[in-house]
Amino acid sequence: MATFKVTPNMTEFHVIHPLDDMAEQKCTSEGLGKIRMTRTVRVSLCILRGYLVVITLMLGYHVLDLSGVFTKLR
């Protein structure tokens, strides 16, 4: 190991705040097209979407129940 005992000669560091730094080139998604998905990925995403819809509806019901909307109807 030839570099085992090599130490850098740096004695100071220059810190540049991200707002003061030069802007970097951003990536664009133009011309990429649609992503090809297998049937398994498509089914998994549909199941995830359904799960999120059900959880959102349950949250809405719970919030309405805590606010007393359903007790006033009885």
Biopython code that builds the backbone (N, CA, C, O; Angstrom):
import numpy as np
from Bio.PDB.StructureBuilder import StructureBuilder

atoms = [
    (1, "MET", "N", (0.855, -1.179, 0.000)),
    (1, "MET", "CA", (0.000, 0.000, 0.000)),
    (1, "MET", "C", (0.892, 1.230, 0.000)),
    (1, "MET", "O", (1.428, 1.631, 1.033)),
    (2, "ALA", "N", (1.038, 1.811, -1.161)),
    (2, "ALA", "CA", (1.931, 2.947, -1.313)),
    (2, "ALA", "C", (1.344, 4.230, -0.735)),
    (2, "ALA", "O", (2.098, 5.120, -0.343)),
    (3, "THR", "N", (0.040, 4.348, -0.674)),
    (3, "THR", "CA", (-0.586, 5.592, -0.208)),
    (3, "THR", "C", (-0.994, 5.527, 1.260)),
    (3, "THR", "O", (-1.793, 6.351, 1.705)),
    (4, "PHE", "N", (-0.484, 4.599, 2.000)),
    (4, "PHE", "CA", (-0.904, 4.422, 3.386)),
    (4, "PHE", "C", (-0.514, 5.602, 4.264)),
    (4, "PHE", "O", (-1.305, 6.004, 5.117)),
    (5, "LYS", "N", (0.672, 6.171, 4.091)),
    (5, "LYS", "CA", (1.143, 7.234, 4.969)),
    (5, "LYS", "C", (1.090, 8.609, 4.319)),
    (5, "LYS", "O", (1.756, 9.533, 4.787)),
    (6, "VAL", "N", (0.322, 8.763, 3.265)),
    (6, "VAL", "CA", (0.198, 10.054, 2.584)),
    (6, "VAL", "C", (-0.890, 10.857, 3.266)),
    (6, "VAL", "O", (-2.002, 10.363, 3.454)),
    (7, "THR", "N", (-0.585, 12.091, 3.640)),
    (7, "THR", "CA", (-1.570, 12.980, 4.252)),
    (7, "THR", "C", (-1.703, 14.227, 3.393)),
    (7, "THR", "O", (-0.704, 14.712, 2.863)),
    (8, "PRO", "N", (-2.902, 14.756, 3.241)),
    (8, "PRO", "CA", (-3.074, 15.970, 2.433)),
    (8, "PRO", "C", (-2.499, 17.195, 3.136)),
    (8, "PRO", "O", (-2.442, 17.243, 4.364)),
    (9, "ASN", "N", (-2.076, 18.180, 2.354)),
    (9, "ASN", "CA", (-1.483, 19.409, 2.887)),
    (9, "ASN", "C", (-2.507, 20.534, 3.029)),
    (9, "ASN", "O", (-2.121, 21.701, 3.100)),
    (10, "MET", "N", (-3.772, 20.222, 3.072)),
    (10, "MET", "CA", (-4.804, 21.255, 3.141)),
    (10, "MET", "C", (-4.885, 21.801, 4.562)),
    (10, "MET", "O", (-4.986, 21.042, 5.525)),
    (11, "THR", "N", (-4.841, 23.109, 4.679)),
    (11, "THR", "CA", (-4.931, 23.732, 5.997)),
    (11, "THR", "C", (-6.208, 24.540, 6.154)),
    (11, "THR", "O", (-6.565, 24.908, 7.273)),
    (12, "GLU", "N", (-6.902, 24.826, 5.062)),
    (12, "GLU", "CA", (-8.148, 25.588, 5.153)),
    (12, "GLU", "C", (-9.126, 25.090, 4.100)),
    (12, "GLU", "O", (-8.736, 24.526, 3.077)),
    (13, "PHE", "N", (-10.405, 25.312, 4.377)),
    (13, "PHE", "CA", (-11.473, 24.896, 3.484)),
    (13, "PHE", "C", (-12.312, 26.106, 3.125)),
    (13, "PHE", "O", (-12.543, 26.971, 3.970)),
    (14, "HIS", "N", (-12.763, 26.178, 1.908)),
    (14, "HIS", "CA", (-13.653, 27.245, 1.464)),
    (14, "HIS", "C", (-15.062, 26.669, 1.358)),
    (14, "HIS", "O", (-15.306, 25.726, 0.606)),
    (15, "VAL", "N", (-15.972, 27.244, 2.113)),
    (15, "VAL", "CA", (-17.351, 26.787, 2.107)),
    (15, "VAL", "C", (-18.174, 27.772, 1.302)),
    (15, "VAL", "O", (-18.140, 28.978, 1.546)),
    (16, "ILE", "N", (-18.911, 27.248, 0.345)),
    (16, "ILE", "CA", (-19.767, 28.087, -0.503)),
    (16, "ILE", "C", (-21.212, 27.716, -0.221)),
    (16, "ILE", "O", (-21.596, 26.551, -0.334)),
    (17, "HIS", "N", (-22.011, 28.706, 0.146)),
    (17, "HIS", "CA", (-23.425, 28.486, 0.403)),
    (17, "HIS", "C", (-24.119, 28.145, -0.914)),
    (17, "HIS", "O", (-23.775, 28.715, -1.950)),
    (18, "PRO", "N", (-25.092, 27.224, -0.899)),
    (18, "PRO", "CA", (-25.761, 26.842, -2.148)),
    (18, "PRO", "C", (-26.442, 28.003, -2.875)),
    (18, "PRO", "O", (-26.556, 27.975, -4.101)),
    (19, "LEU", "N", (-26.896, 29.024, -2.139)),
    (19, "LEU", "CA", (-27.529, 30.163, -2.804)),
    (19, "LEU", "C", (-26.508, 31.051, -3.504)),
    (19, "LEU", "O", (-26.851, 31.771, -4.442)),
    (20, "ASP", "N", (-25.265, 31.007, -3.058)),
    (20, "ASP", "CA", (-24.216, 31.805, -3.675)),
    (20, "ASP", "C", (-23.479, 31.052, -4.779)),
    (20, "ASP", "O", (-22.696, 31.649, -5.519)),
    (21, "ASP", "N", (-23.719, 29.767, -4.894)),
    (21, "ASP", "CA", (-23.031, 28.937, -5.880)),
    (21, "ASP", "C", (-23.662, 29.117, -7.250)),
    (21, "ASP", "O", (-24.783, 29.612, -7.368)),
    (22, "MET", "N", (-22.942, 28.717, -8.277)),
    (22, "MET", "CA", (-23.463, 28.800, -9.637)),
    (22, "MET", "C", (-24.587, 27.783, -9.815)),
    (22, "MET", "O", (-24.543, 26.692, -9.245)),
    (23, "ALA", "N", (-25.591, 28.145, -10.608)),
    (23, "ALA", "CA", (-26.714, 27.235, -10.857)),
    (23, "ALA", "C", (-26.246, 26.083, -11.732)),
    (23, "ALA", "O", (-25.479, 26.275, -12.676)),
    (24, "GLU", "N", (-26.714, 24.888, -11.410)),
    (24, "GLU", "CA", (-26.309, 23.729, -12.188)),
    (24, "GLU", "C", (-27.315, 23.443, -13.297)),
    (24, "GLU", "O", (-28.462, 23.888, -13.241)),
    (25, "GLN", "N", (-26.880, 22.708, -14.284)),
    (25, "GLN", "CA", (-27.747, 22.344, -15.394)),
    (25, "GLN", "C", (-28.770, 21.329, -14.909)),
    (25, "GLN", "O", (-28.404, 20.295, -14.351)),
    (26, "LYS", "N", (-30.039, 21.614, -15.117)),
    (26, "LYS", "CA", (-31.097, 20.723, -14.665)),
    (26, "LYS", "C", (-31.420, 19.704, -15.748)),
    (26, "LYS", "O", (-31.328, 19.996, -16.941)),
    (27, "CYS", "N", (-31.794, 18.524, -15.322)),
    (27, "CYS", "CA", (-32.197, 17.479, -16.259)),
    (27, "CYS", "C", (-33.628, 17.725, -16.700)),
    (27, "CYS", "O", (-34.455, 18.182, -15.910)),
    (28, "THR", "N", (-33.921, 17.429, -17.944)),
    (28, "THR", "CA", (-35.282, 17.576, -18.450)),
    (28, "THR", "C", (-35.820, 16.207, -18.844)),
    (28, "THR", "O", (-35.059, 15.291, -19.154)),
    (29, "SER", "N", (-37.116, 16.086, -18.826)),
    (29, "SER", "CA", (-37.750, 14.825, -19.194)),
    (29, "SER", "C", (-38.413, 14.903, -20.560)),
    (29, "SER", "O", (-39.258, 14.069, -20.888)),
    (30, "GLU", "N", (-38.046, 15.881, -21.348)),
    (30, "GLU", "CA", (-38.643, 16.024, -22.673)),
    (30, "GLU", "C", (-38.177, 14.900, -23.583)),
    (30, "GLU", "O", (-36.992, 14.572, -23.632)),
    (31, "GLY", "N", (-39.116, 14.325, -24.292)),
    (31, "GLY", "CA", (-38.789, 13.298, -25.261)),
    (31, "GLY", "C", (-38.540, 11.917, -24.674)),
    (31, "GLY", "O", (-38.068, 11.033, -25.389)),
    (32, "LEU", "N", (-38.840, 11.700, -23.401)),
    (32, "LEU", "CA", (-38.595, 10.390, -22.816)),
    (32, "LEU", "C", (-39.703, 9.397, -23.132)),
    (32, "LEU", "O", (-39.439, 8.202, -23.264)),
    (33, "GLY", "N", (-40.940, 9.872, -23.254)),
    (33, "GLY", "CA", (-42.047, 8.968, -23.526)),
    (33, "GLY", "C", (-42.534, 8.269, -22.274)),
    (33, "GLY", "O", (-42.123, 8.591, -21.159)),
    (34, "LYS", "N", (-43.422, 7.302, -22.482)),
    (34, "LYS", "CA", (-43.985, 6.563, -21.361)),
    (34, "LYS", "C", (-43.031, 5.466, -20.915)),
    (34, "LYS", "O", (-42.258, 4.929, -21.709)),
    (35, "ILE", "N", (-43.102, 5.146, -19.625)),
    (35, "ILE", "CA", (-42.288, 4.073, -19.073)),
    (35, "ILE", "C", (-43.030, 2.757, -19.296)),
    (35, "ILE", "O", (-44.223, 2.656, -19.008)),
    (36, "ARG", "N", (-42.329, 1.763, -19.803)),
    (36, "ARG", "CA", (-42.934, 0.455, -19.995)),
    (36, "ARG", "C", (-42.997, -0.261, -18.658)),
    (36, "ARG", "O", (-42.003, -0.345, -17.937)),
    (37, "MET", "N", (-44.187, -0.781, -18.333)),
    (37, "MET", "CA", (-44.370, -1.487, -17.074)),
    (37, "MET", "C", (-44.840, -2.907, -17.355)),
    (37, "MET", "O", (-45.587, -3.156, -18.300)),
    (38, "THR", "N", (-44.397, -3.811, -16.532)),
    (38, "THR", "CA", (-44.891, -5.176, -16.634)),
    (38, "THR", "C", (-46.265, -5.248, -15.978)),
    (38, "THR", "O", (-46.687, -4.327, -15.278)),
    (39, "ARG", "N", (-46.945, -6.349, -16.217)),
    (39, "ARG", "CA", (-48.285, -6.525, -15.650)),
    (39, "ARG", "C", (-48.220, -6.535, -14.125)),
    (39, "ARG", "O", (-49.120, -6.012, -13.467)),
    (40, "THR", "N", (-47.175, -7.118, -13.559)),
    (40, "THR", "CA", (-47.034, -7.178, -12.106)),
    (40, "THR", "C", (-46.884, -5.787, -11.499)),
    (40, "THR", "O", (-47.476, -5.490, -10.462)),
    (41, "VAL", "N", (-46.098, -4.943, -12.143)),
    (41, "VAL", "CA", (-45.909, -3.578, -11.651)),
    (41, "VAL", "C", (-47.215, -2.806, -11.752)),
    (41, "VAL", "O", (-47.570, -2.063, -10.837)),
    (42, "ARG", "N", (-47.932, -2.976, -12.853)),
    (42, "ARG", "CA", (-49.203, -2.268, -13.032)),
    (42, "ARG", "C", (-50.231, -2.687, -11.987)),
    (42, "ARG", "O", (-50.946, -1.843, -11.448)),
    (43, "VAL", "N", (-50.311, -3.987, -11.698)),
    (43, "VAL", "CA", (-51.249, -4.473, -10.678)),
    (43, "VAL", "C", (-50.843, -3.956, -9.307)),
    (43, "VAL", "O", (-51.700, -3.556, -8.518)),
    (44, "SER", "N", (-49.544, -3.957, -9.014)),
    (44, "SER", "CA", (-49.076, -3.457, -7.721)),
    (44, "SER", "C", (-49.410, -1.980, -7.545)),
    (44, "SER", "O", (-49.816, -1.564, -6.460)),
    (45, "LEU", "N", (-49.244, -1.188, -8.596)),
    (45, "LEU", "CA", (-49.574, 0.237, -8.504)),
    (45, "LEU", "C", (-51.074, 0.461, -8.347)),
    (45, "LEU", "O", (-51.491, 1.377, -7.638)),
    (46, "CYS", "N", (-51.882, -0.358, -8.995)),
    (46, "CYS", "CA", (-53.333, -0.234, -8.825)),
    (46, "CYS", "C", (-53.753, -0.603, -7.406)),
    (46, "CYS", "O", (-54.626, 0.041, -6.826)),
    (47, "ILE", "N", (-53.131, -1.636, -6.852)),
    (47, "ILE", "CA", (-53.423, -2.015, -5.466)),
    (47, "ILE", "C", (-52.994, -0.902, -4.512)),
    (47, "ILE", "O", (-53.714, -0.589, -3.564)),
    (48, "LEU", "N", (-51.845, -0.311, -4.752)),
    (48, "LEU", "CA", (-51.382, 0.800, -3.923)),
    (48, "LEU", "C", (-52.328, 1.989, -4.016)),
    (48, "LEU", "O", (-52.631, 2.624, -3.006)),
    (49, "ARG", "N", (-52.795, 2.293, -5.215)),
    (49, "ARG", "CA", (-53.745, 3.403, -5.393)),
    (49, "ARG", "C", (-55.037, 3.129, -4.629)),
    (49, "ARG", "O", (-55.568, 4.017, -3.963)),
    (50, "GLY", "N", (-55.543, 1.892, -4.726)),
    (50, "GLY", "CA", (-56.753, 1.526, -3.989)),
    (50, "GLY", "C", (-56.560, 1.621, -2.495)),
    (50, "GLY", "O", (-57.443, 2.093, -1.778)),
    (51, "TYR", "N", (-55.407, 1.174, -2.018)),
    (51, "TYR", "CA", (-55.099, 1.253, -0.596)),
    (51, "TYR", "C", (-55.086, 2.703, -0.122)),
    (51, "TYR", "O", (-55.638, 3.020, 0.932)),
    (52, "LEU", "N", (-54.456, 3.581, -0.901)),
    (52, "LEU", "CA", (-54.399, 4.987, -0.507)),
    (52, "LEU", "C", (-55.780, 5.635, -0.509)),
    (52, "LEU", "O", (-56.072, 6.477, 0.340)),
    (53, "VAL", "N", (-56.624, 5.250, -1.451)),
    (53, "VAL", "CA", (-57.997, 5.785, -1.482)),
    (53, "VAL", "C", (-58.759, 5.316, -0.254)),
    (53, "VAL", "O", (-59.448, 6.110, 0.387)),
    (54, "VAL", "N", (-58.645, 4.033, 0.081)),
    (54, "VAL", "CA", (-59.358, 3.502, 1.250)),
    (54, "VAL", "C", (-58.870, 4.165, 2.533)),
    (54, "VAL", "O", (-59.685, 4.527, 3.381)),
    (55, "ILE", "N", (-57.568, 4.332, 2.694)),
    (55, "ILE", "CA", (-57.019, 4.969, 3.901)),
    (55, "ILE", "C", (-57.487, 6.423, 3.992)),
    (55, "ILE", "O", (-57.791, 6.907, 5.082)),
    (56, "THR", "N", (-57.546, 7.125, 2.850)),
    (56, "THR", "CA", (-58.017, 8.511, 2.851)),
    (56, "THR", "C", (-59.487, 8.587, 3.250)),
    (56, "THR", "O", (-59.878, 9.472, 4.011)),
    (57, "LEU", "N", (-60.297, 7.672, 2.746)),
    (57, "LEU", "CA", (-61.714, 7.647, 3.132)),
    (57, "LEU", "C", (-61.878, 7.327, 4.615)),
    (57, "LEU", "O", (-62.720, 7.919, 5.290)),
    (58, "MET", "N", (-61.080, 6.395, 5.121)),
    (58, "MET", "CA", (-61.150, 6.075, 6.548)),
    (58, "MET", "C", (-60.730, 7.264, 7.405)),
    (58, "MET", "O", (-61.322, 7.515, 8.455)),
    (59, "LEU", "N", (-59.712, 7.996, 6.963)),
    (59, "LEU", "CA", (-59.282, 9.188, 7.687)),
    (59, "LEU", "C", (-60.385, 10.244, 7.685)),
    (59, "LEU", "O", (-60.653, 10.868, 8.712)),
    (60, "GLY", "N", (-61.019, 10.444, 6.544)),
    (60, "GLY", "CA", (-62.122, 11.402, 6.466)),
    (60, "GLY", "C", (-63.270, 11.014, 7.382)),
    (60, "GLY", "O", (-63.842, 11.866, 8.063)),
    (61, "TYR", "N", (-63.611, 9.722, 7.401)),
    (61, "TYR", "CA", (-64.663, 9.254, 8.289)),
    (61, "TYR", "C", (-64.286, 9.482, 9.752)),
    (61, "TYR", "O", (-65.119, 9.909, 10.552)),
    (62, "HIS", "N", (-63.038, 9.197, 10.096)),
    (62, "HIS", "CA", (-62.595, 9.361, 11.482)),
    (62, "HIS", "C", (-62.640, 10.832, 11.907)),
    (62, "HIS", "O", (-63.047, 11.148, 13.025)),
    (63, "VAL", "N", (-62.221, 11.718, 11.014)),
    (63, "VAL", "CA", (-62.256, 13.153, 11.334)),
    (63, "VAL", "C", (-63.699, 13.619, 11.509)),
    (63, "VAL", "O", (-63.998, 14.378, 12.430)),
    (64, "LEU", "N", (-64.590, 13.172, 10.636)),
    (64, "LEU", "CA", (-65.998, 13.549, 10.777)),
    (64, "LEU", "C", (-66.611, 12.958, 12.042)),
    (64, "LEU", "O", (-67.447, 13.594, 12.684)),
    (65, "ASP", "N", (-66.198, 11.752, 12.400)),
    (65, "ASP", "CA", (-66.695, 11.132, 13.625)),
    (65, "ASP", "C", (-66.205, 11.881, 14.861)),
    (65, "ASP", "O", (-66.960, 12.071, 15.815)),
    (66, "LEU", "N", (-64.945, 12.306, 14.847)),
    (66, "LEU", "CA", (-64.411, 13.072, 15.984)),
    (66, "LEU", "C", (-65.062, 14.442, 16.094)),
    (66, "LEU", "O", (-65.206, 14.980, 17.192)),
    (67, "SER", "N", (-65.455, 15.005, 14.963)),
    (67, "SER", "CA", (-66.090, 16.326, 15.032)),
    (67, "SER", "C", (-67.542, 16.243, 15.467)),
    (67, "SER", "O", (-68.163, 17.272, 15.735)),
    (68, "GLY", "N", (-68.092, 15.052, 15.542)),
    (68, "GLY", "CA", (-69.455, 14.886, 16.037)),
    (68, "GLY", "C", (-70.524, 14.955, 14.972)),
    (68, "GLY", "O", (-71.695, 15.148, 15.299)),
    (69, "VAL", "N", (-70.173, 14.808, 13.735)),
    (69, "VAL", "CA", (-71.161, 14.892, 12.650)),
    (69, "VAL", "C", (-72.132, 13.717, 12.730)),
    (69, "VAL", "O", (-73.330, 13.900, 12.513)),
    (70, "PHE", "N", (-71.648, 12.527, 13.034)),
    (70, "PHE", "CA", (-72.502, 11.356, 13.032)),
    (70, "PHE", "C", (-73.327, 11.234, 14.298)),
    (70, "PHE", "O", (-74.353, 10.555, 14.277)),
    (71, "THR", "N", (-72.930, 11.859, 15.404)),
    (71, "THR", "CA", (-73.726, 11.796, 16.629)),
    (71, "THR", "C", (-74.921, 12.738, 16.536)),
    (71, "THR", "O", (-75.931, 12.512, 17.202)),
    (72, "LYS", "N", (-74.829, 13.777, 15.731)),
    (72, "LYS", "CA", (-75.949, 14.718, 15.576)),
    (72, "LYS", "C", (-77.053, 14.127, 14.706)),
    (72, "LYS", "O", (-78.199, 14.574, 14.769)),
    (73, "LEU", "N", (-76.716, 13.124, 13.894)),
    (73, "LEU", "CA", (-77.700, 12.522, 13.006)),
    (73, "LEU", "C", (-78.584, 11.517, 13.722)),
    (73, "LEU", "O", (-79.658, 11.184, 13.222)),
    (74, "ARG", "N", (-78.160, 11.027, 14.877)),
    (74, "ARG", "CA", (-78.928, 10.004, 15.603)),
    (74, "ARG", "C", (-80.063, 10.587, 16.359)),
    (74, "ARG", "O", (-80.803, 9.860, 17.020)),
]
sb = StructureBuilder()
sb.init_structure("model")
sb.init_model(0)
sb.init_chain("A")
sb.init_seg("    ")
for serial, (resi, resn, name, xyz) in enumerate(atoms, 1):
    if name == "N":
        sb.init_residue(resn, " ", resi, " ")
    sb.init_atom(name, np.array(xyz, "f"), 0.0, 1.0, " ", f" {name:<3s}", serial, name[0])
structure = sb.get_structure()
